[in-house]
Amino acid sequence: MSVKIRLQRHGKKGKPFYWVVAADARSKRDGRYLEKIGTYNPNTNPATVELNLESAVQWLHNGAQPTETARAILSYKGALLKHHLDGGVRKGALTQEQADAKLTAWLEAKAGKVDAKKDGLSKKQAEAKAKALKAETVANEKRANAAVEAAKAAEAPEVTEEVAEETTEEVVAEVAVEETPAAEEASEETEA
């Protein structure tokens, strides 16, 4: 029986969540498995990977072949490096303490890189949030200024209508005053 280390899909449509499992190569993708080694969540940024390192390395020592994606996950978490270093210890090229020191140094460097990426993402997110807040504030100010202008414009026609009514009354009065002497002259001419 050949054993594969592969992903088993869980989660819902559009939101996958995977288990990293050691399974018989002939079993279905989501079928029976021998052991659950860890989980992989690609929905987060960066992707969340939890792996039982000792169990994964034990399966690699026993000859389990990881699939392409599982190999990338095992490499990301250091299982392949530990398997490689254990091979060096068995051959006598390294002592167990040296192998553990190399693995620890690599894991710390990897954790530093992941933390730096998380910090960079949180800074970008904070900057984007601040920029959006500033843009929203500017838009709100423009909207408030437009509302004030609209209120002033609504008041201005009422004032101009009052002024127009006053000027119309003045013009009518002036015309009436001017027409009165002309009417008197016209009545005088008709009498004469």
CORGI-V478565 format. One record per backbone hydrogen bond with DSSP energy under -1.0 kcal/mol. NH is the residue of the N-H (numbers start at 1). CO is the residue of the C=O. E is the energy in kcal/mol with one decimal. If there is no record, write none. Layout:
nh: <NH;NH>
co: <CO;CO>
e: <E;E>
//
This chain:
nh: <4;5;6;8;10;12;15;17;18;19;20;21;22;23;25;27;31;34;35;37;38;39;40;41;48;50;52;53;56;57;58;59;60;61;62;63;64;65;67;71;72;73;74;75;76;77;79;82;83;84;85;86;87;88;89;90;91;93;94;99;100;101;102;103;104;105;106;107;108;109;110;111;112;113;114;115;116;117;118;119;120;121;122;123;124;125;126;127;128;129;130;131;132;133;134;135;136;137;138;139;140;141;142;143;144;145;146;147;148;149;150;151;152;153;154;155;156;157;159;160;161;162;163;164;165;166;167;168;169;170;171;172;173;174;175;176;177;178;179;180;181;182;183;184;185;186;187;188;189;190;191;192>
co: <23;65;21;19;17;15;12;10;40;8;38;6;35;4;2;24;28;22;22;20;20;50;18;48;41;39;37;51;52;53;54;55;56;57;58;60;59;3;5;67;68;69;70;71;72;73;74;78;79;80;81;82;83;84;85;86;87;88;88;95;96;97;98;99;100;101;102;103;104;105;106;107;108;109;110;111;112;113;114;115;116;117;118;119;120;121;122;123;124;125;126;127;128;129;130;131;132;133;134;135;136;137;138;139;140;141;142;143;144;145;146;147;148;149;150;151;152;153;155;156;157;158;159;160;161;162;163;164;165;166;167;168;169;170;171;172;173;174;175;176;177;178;179;180;181;182;183;184;185;186;187;188>
e: <-3.2;-1.6;-2.5;-2.6;-3.2;-1.3;-2.0;-2.0;-2.9;-2.4;-2.8;-2.8;-2.7;-2.9;-2.5;-1.4;-1.0;-2.7;-1.6;-3.1;-1.8;-2.5;-2.8;-3.2;-2.1;-2.2;-2.4;-1.2;-2.4;-2.5;-2.2;-2.2;-2.1;-2.6;-1.7;-1.2;-2.5;-2.4;-2.4;-2.7;-1.7;-2.1;-2.8;-2.4;-2.2;-1.9;-2.1;-2.2;-2.3;-2.3;-2.9;-2.6;-1.6;-1.6;-1.9;-2.4;-1.8;-2.0;-1.1;-2.2;-2.5;-2.3;-2.4;-2.4;-2.6;-2.5;-2.4;-2.7;-2.3;-2.3;-2.5;-2.5;-2.2;-2.0;-2.4;-2.6;-2.3;-2.2;-2.5;-2.7;-2.5;-2.6;-2.5;-2.4;-2.4;-2.4;-2.4;-2.8;-2.6;-2.2;-2.5;-2.7;-2.4;-2.3;-2.5;-2.5;-2.4;-2.4;-2.4;-2.4;-2.5;-2.3;-2.4;-2.5;-2.5;-2.8;-2.6;-2.0;-2.2;-2.6;-2.4;-2.1;-2.5;-2.7;-2.1;-1.8;-2.5;-1.4;-1.7;-2.5;-2.4;-2.0;-2.6;-2.7;-2.6;-2.4;-2.8;-2.3;-2.4;-2.4;-2.6;-2.5;-2.4;-2.8;-2.8;-2.6;-2.5;-2.7;-2.9;-1.6;-1.0;-1.2;-2.8;-2.2;-2.5;-2.4;-2.4;-2.0;-2.4;-1.8;-1.4;-1.9>
//
